[in-house]
Amino acid sequence: MSSSKRNLVSKTDVASHDPFAALRFRDYRLFTIGRVLLFTGSQMQTVAIGWELYERTNSAMVLGGVGLAQVLPMIILTLIAGDVADRRDRKHTVLLAVILLVFCSLALGVVSYSRGAVSLVYLCLLLTGVARAFLKPASDALMWQLLPVSAYTNAATWNSSSFQLATVIGPALGGLAIAVWNSATGVYILAAIAGLLCFVLLWKIKPQKSTFHKEPISLQALSAGAKFVWQNQLILAAISLDLFAVLFGGATALLPIFAKDILRVGPVELGYLQAAPSIGALFMALVLAHVPPLRQAGKVLLWSVVGFGVVTIIFGLSRWFWLSLLMLVLSGALDSISVVIRHTLVQIRTPEHLRGRVAAINSVFISASNELGGFESGLVAALFGTVASVVGGGIGTILVVIATAMIWPEIRQLKTLEDYKE
């Protein structure tokens, strides 16, 4: 193709690309606003739990246990939650899960106010994990029913944008609320209110016509999502890369330690640190929403994860608050690229009747990378020190990229995602 023709194609792509395509659908807008509210409350709650537990225990292992308590139910219930999402009304499942999250937030508020045992906090977190186990696959499957296939890539960028907006606002509000009230109790109440508002918005979504699977309940039916992912090597490669990169490279679980003991700042600055990755991710998601589809998605994915590992190493070595903040911003921006590519690829390749079960498998990969990553960071920090945990994790992330490119060489050849429709 001549350079003039290539330029013509490029201009045509830009001109025809609608950055607000997904947001033009009413039910998707309601869904997205509800998600922002729910995630904002969740992020506020995360800051409150981390700050309160470290204030009470001074233990990195206790912080790592926060992630473990939430991810265990999600792993155990993966196949069941995915099957429910493909067999039952997804909207009703989402609403029930949201109500359980509201109850957990109120229970955390009571435990915080009464200075209850740390074990009660973990009990609330276990129930939160149960709610999220059913919420994630049902909400993911429901969300893609609200849109035509042509809007999937754009929706993936706005999904990331809405999540990152919540994780920018939530930690900042959570840290500010703790500083103003000198207590985490009020934060849990605010999280419960945000959950109730989300419930109202999701209730207003119109009933969706779904193709539910009617197979008898069996191990084969339950494991259909895992089998589909295993047989689609591009999907397996993308979500495996995300799993191990964040598992080794995540540093967010240790931010209370960095804030208090290394950077020597207070709860407000901790809120800024918690929000920083989301600021970068939000900016990158907005950029991706306004540009044409990536033409070399595989190479972009691999290099973005390498960059994530590099900035994680620099963050671990930093003793200057503003440099640490900048590295966290960059980590969020780079992670956002891999999130958009992975989500788009998974949704384009997954048939309707398997969406819930595939979403459940995907959610386990995501949760395992975040929550188990937090536990891994806390364990390594307790054994070898906080800085060694983060720097070693960044190095591990880079090694994961090399291994992924060698095990699945086809991911390097991944071009425009729309070329890989099922």
C-alpha positions in Angstrom: 0.0 0.0 0.0 1.4 3.4 -0.9 2.0 6.1 1.8 -0.8 8.2 0.4 -3.3 5.4 0.7 -2.1 4.6 4.2 -2.6 8.2 5.2 -6.1 8.2 3.6 -7.0 5.0 5.7 -5.6 6.6 8.8 -7.6 9.8 8.4 -10.8 7.8 7.6 -10.4 5.8 10.8 -10.0 9.0 12.9 -12.9 10.7 11.2 -15.3 7.7 11.7 -14.2 6.9 15.3 -16.8 8.0 17.8 -15.2 8.4 21.3 -18.6 8.4 23.0 -20.2 5.5 21.1 -20.9 3.4 24.2 -22.1 6.3 26.3 -24.9 7.0 23.8 -26.9 4.0 25.2 -29.1 4.8 28.2 -28.8 1.5 30.1 -25.0 1.5 29.7 -24.9 5.0 31.1 -26.9 3.9 34.2 -24.7 0.9 34.6 -21.5 3.0 34.3 -22.7 5.6 36.8 -23.7 2.9 39.2 -20.2 1.3 38.9 -18.5 4.6 39.6 -20.5 5.0 42.8 -19.9 1.5 43.9 -16.2 1.5 43.1 -15.7 4.9 44.7 -17.2 3.6 48.0 -15.1 0.4 47.7 -11.9 2.5 47.2 -12.7 4.7 50.1 -13.2 1.6 52.2 -9.9 0.1 51.0 -8.0 3.1 52.3 -9.9 3.0 55.6 -9.2 -0.7 56.2 -5.5 -0.4 55.3 -5.0 2.6 57.5 -7.0 1.3 60.5 -5.4 -2.1 60.5 -1.9 -0.9 60.2 -2.5 1.7 63.0 -3.8 -1.1 65.2 -1.3 -3.8 64.4 1.8 -2.4 62.7 1.9 -5.6 60.7 2.7 -6.1 57.0 1.2 -9.6 57.2 -2.1 -8.2 58.5 -2.3 -5.9 55.5 -1.5 -8.7 53.1 -4.2 -10.8 54.7 -6.8 -8.2 53.6 -6.4 -9.2 50.0 -6.2 -12.9 50.8 -9.5 -12.8 52.8 -11.3 -11.3 49.8 -9.9 -13.4 47.1 -10.3 -16.8 48.6 -14.1 -16.8 48.3 -13.8 -15.6 44.7 -11.5 -18.5 43.8 -13.6 -21.1 45.6 -16.9 -19.9 44.1 -15.5 -19.2 40.6 -17.2 -22.0 38.7 -20.5 -21.7 40.6 -20.7 -17.9 40.2 -20.0 -18.1 36.5 -22.7 -20.8 36.0 -25.2 -18.7 37.9 -24.4 -15.7 35.6 -25.2 -17.9 32.6 -28.2 -19.6 34.1 -30.0 -16.9 36.1 -31.2 -13.3 35.5 -27.9 -11.4 35.6 -29.5 -8.1 36.8 -31.1 -9.8 39.8 -27.8 -11.4 40.7 -26.0 -8.1 40.5 -28.6 -6.4 42.7 -28.3 -9.1 45.4 -24.5 -8.9 45.4 -24.6 -5.1 45.8 -27.0 -5.4 48.8 -24.5 -7.9 50.4 -21.7 -5.3 49.8 -23.8 -2.6 51.5 -24.3 -4.9 54.5 -20.6 -5.7 54.8 -19.8 -1.9 54.8 -22.2 -1.3 57.6 -20.8 -4.2 59.5 -17.3 -2.8 59.1 -18.5 0.5 60.5 -19.9 -1.2 63.6 -16.7 -3.1 64.1 -14.6 0.0 63.7 -16.8 2.1 66.0 -16.7 -0.6 68.7 -13.0 -1.4 68.2 -13.9 -5.0 67.6 -11.4 -7.8 67.0 -9.4 -7.9 63.8 -10.9 -11.3 63.1 -14.3 -9.6 62.7 -12.8 -7.3 60.1 -11.6 -10.4 58.2 -15.1 -12.0 58.5 -16.6 -8.9 56.8 -13.9 -9.1 54.1 -14.7 -12.8 53.5 -18.4 -11.9 53.0 -17.3 -9.0 50.7 -15.3 -11.6 48.7 -18.5 -13.8 48.4 -20.4 -10.8 47.1 -17.7 -9.9 44.6 -17.5 -13.5 43.4 -21.1 -13.3 42.1 -21.0 -9.6 41.2 -18.1 -9.7 38.8 -19.2 -12.4 36.3 -22.9 -11.3 36.4 -22.1 -7.6 35.9 -19.6 -8.2 33.2 -21.9 -10.4 31.3 -24.8 -8.0 31.8 -22.8 -5.0 30.7 -22.0 -6.4 27.3 -25.7 -7.1 26.7 -26.4 -3.3 26.9 -24.3 -2.6 23.7 -23.9 -3.7 20.1 -20.6 -5.5 19.2 -19.4 -2.4 17.3 -19.2 -0.5 20.6 -17.2 -3.1 22.5 -13.8 -1.6 22.1 -15.0 1.9 23.0 -16.9 0.4 26.0 -13.7 -1.3 27.2 -12.0 2.1 27.4 -14.9 3.7 29.2 -15.1 0.8 31.6 -11.5 1.4 32.5 -12.1 5.2 32.6 -15.1 4.8 35.0 -13.2 2.4 37.2 -10.1 4.7 37.3 -12.3 7.7 38.0 -13.6 5.9 41.1 -10.1 4.9 42.2 -9.0 8.5 41.8 -11.9 10.0 43.8 -12.3 7.2 46.3 -8.8 7.0 48.0 -8.6 10.8 48.1 -12.0 11.1 49.8 -11.2 8.2 52.1 -7.9 9.7 53.2 -9.5 13.1 53.7 -12.4 11.7 55.7 -10.0 9.8 58.0 -8.0 12.9 58.6 -11.1 15.1 59.3 -12.9 12.6 61.5 -9.7 11.0 62.9 -11.5 7.7 62.5 -12.3 5.2 59.7 -15.9 4.5 60.9 -17.5 7.3 58.8 -15.8 6.0 55.7 -17.6 2.6 55.9 -20.9 4.4 56.3 -20.2 6.5 53.2 -19.3 3.3 51.3 -22.7 1.8 52.2 -24.5 4.9 51.0 -22.7 4.7 47.7 -23.7 1.1 47.3 -27.4 1.9 47.9 -27.2 4.6 45.2 -25.7 2.1 42.8 -28.5 -0.4 43.6 -31.1 2.3 42.6 -29.4 3.0 39.3 -29.0 -0.6 38.4 -32.7 -1.3 39.3 -33.7 1.2 36.5 -31.9 -0.8 33.8 -34.5 -2.4 31.4 -34.8 -6.2 31.5 -32.4 -7.8 29.0 -33.1 -10.7 26.6 -30.5 -13.4 27.3 -29.6 -16.7 25.9 -29.2 -18.7 29.1 -27.7 -22.1 29.0 -30.0 -25.0 30.1 -27.5 -27.8 30.5 -28.0 -29.9 33.6 -25.6 -28.8 36.4 -22.5 -30.8 36.0 -18.7 -30.4 36.2 -18.6 -30.1 32.5 -21.1 -27.3 32.4 -19.4 -25.5 35.3 -16.0 -25.7 33.7 -17.0 -24.7 30.2 -15.6 -21.2 30.7 -12.2 -22.5 31.8 -12.2 -24.9 28.8 -13.0 -22.1 26.4 -10.1 -19.9 27.8 -7.7 -22.8 27.6 -8.5 -23.5 24.0 -8.1 -19.8 23.0 -4.4 -19.2 23.4 -4.5 -15.5 22.8 -7.0 -15.0 25.6 -5.0 -17.3 27.9 -1.8 -15.4 27.1 -3.3 -12.0 27.7 -4.9 -12.8 31.0 -1.9 -14.8 32.2 0.4 -11.9 31.5 -1.9 -9.6 33.5 -2.1 -12.2 36.3 1.6 -12.7 36.9 2.7 -9.1 36.1 0.4 -7.6 38.7 0.9 -10.5 41.1 4.6 -9.7 41.2 4.6 -6.0 40.4 1.7 -4.7 42.6 2.7 -2.4 45.4 -0.6 -0.9 46.5 -1.1 -3.3 49.5 2.1 -1.9 51.0 1.2 1.8 50.5 0.3 2.4 54.1 3.8 1.2 55.1 5.4 3.4 52.4 3.3 6.4 53.5 4.0 6.1 57.3 7.5 4.5 57.5 9.4 5.3 54.3 8.0 8.6 52.9 6.8 9.7 56.3 3.5 11.3 55.3 0.0 11.1 56.8 -3.5 9.8 55.7 -4.2 12.5 53.2 -0.9 11.8 51.3 -1.8 8.1 51.6 -5.0 8.9 49.8 -3.0 10.7 47.1 -0.7 7.7 46.7 -3.7 5.3 46.5 -5.3 7.5 43.8 -2.1 8.1 41.8 -2.3 4.9 39.6 -5.9 5.6 38.8 -5.1 9.2 37.7 -2.6 7.8 35.2 -5.0 5.0 34.1 -7.9 7.5 33.7 -5.7 9.7 31.5 -4.6 6.8 29.4 -8.1 5.4 29.1 -9.4 8.7 27.8 -6.6 8.9 25.3 -7.4 5.4 24.1 -11.0 6.3 23.7 -10.2 9.1 21.3 -7.7 7.3 19.1 -8.4 4.7 16.4 -7.9 1.0 17.3 -4.4 -0.1 18.0 -2.7 -1.6 14.9 0.0 -3.5 16.8 -2.0 -4.5 20.0 0.3 -7.4 20.9 3.6 -5.4 20.9 1.9 -2.5 22.7 0.6 -4.9 25.3 4.1 -6.4 26.0 5.9 -3.1 26.1 3.4 -1.5 28.4 3.9 -4.3 30.9 7.7 -3.9 30.7 7.2 -0.2 31.5 5.0 -1.2 34.4 7.8 -3.2 35.8 10.4 -0.5 35.4 8.3 2.2 37.1 7.6 -0.2 40.0 11.3 -0.6 40.6 11.8 3.1 40.6 8.9 3.5 43.1 10.4 1.0 45.4 13.7 2.8 45.5 12.3 6.3 45.8 12.4 8.2 49.1 10.9 11.4 47.7 7.1 11.7 47.9 6.6 13.4 44.5 8.8 11.0 42.6 6.9 8.1 44.2 3.6 9.8 43.2 4.8 10.2 39.6 5.9 6.5 39.3 2.5 5.4 40.6 0.8 7.6 38.0 2.9 6.1 35.2 2.2 2.6 36.5 -1.6 3.2 36.2 -1.3 4.6 32.7 0.7 1.6 31.5 -1.6 -0.9 33.2 -4.6 0.7 31.6 -3.3 -0.2 28.2 -3.1 -3.9 29.0 -6.6 -3.7 30.6 -8.2 -2.3 27.5 -6.5 -4.8 25.2 -7.3 -7.8 27.4 -11.0 -6.8 28.0 -11.7 -6.1 24.3 -10.0 -9.4 23.2 -12.0 -11.5 25.7 -15.4 -9.9 24.9 -14.9 -10.1 21.1 -13.9 -13.7 21.2 -16.5 -15.0 23.8 -19.9 -16.3 22.6 -23.0 -15.0 24.5 -23.9 -18.2 26.2 -20.5 -18.5 27.8 -20.0 -14.8 28.9 -20.8 -15.4 32.6 -18.5 -18.4 32.9 -15.7 -16.8 31.0 -16.1 -13.6 33.0 -15.8 -15.6 36.2 -12.5 -17.1 35.0 -11.3 -13.7 34.0 -12.3 -12.2 37.3 -10.4 -14.9 39.2 -7.3 -14.0 37.2 -7.8 -10.3 37.9 -8.6 -10.8 41.6 -5.8 -13.3 42.1 -3.4 -10.8 40.6 -4.6 -7.9 42.8 -5.6 -9.6 46.1 -3.0 -12.5 46.0 -0.5 -9.9 44.8 -1.2 -8.0 48.0 -0.7 -11.1 50.1 2.5 -11.9 48.2 3.8 -8.4 48.8 3.0 -8.5 52.5 4.6 -11.9 52.9 7.8 -10.9 51.1 7.9 -7.5 52.9 7.6 -9.3 56.3 10.5 -11.7 55.3 12.9 -9.4 53.4 11.7 -5.9 53.8 9.2 -3.6 52.1 11.6 -2.1 49.5 13.0 -5.5 48.5 9.4 -6.7 48.0 8.5 -4.0 45.6 11.8 -3.8 43.7 11.9 -7.6 43.4 8.3 -7.6 42.1 9.2 -5.1 39.4 12.0 -7.3 38.2 9.7 -10.3 38.3 7.2 -8.4 36.1 9.8 -7.8 33.4 10.8 -11.5 33.5 7.1 -12.4 33.1 6.9 -10.4 29.9 9.9 -12.3 28.5 8.4 -15.6 29.4 5.0 -14.8 27.9 6.5 -13.7 24.6 8.5 -17.0 24.5 5.6 -19.3 25.5 3.0 -17.6 23.3 4.8 -16.1 20.4 1.5 -15.4 18.6 0.8 -12.6 21.1 3.6 -10.6 19.4 1.7 -10.9 16.1 -1.6 -9.6 17.5 -2.7 -6.7 15.3 -6.0 -4.8 15.4 -8.3 -6.5 17.9 -11.4 -6.4 15.6 -9.6 -8.8 13.3 -10.0 -11.5 16.0 -13.8 -11.7 16.3 -15.3 -15.1 17.1 
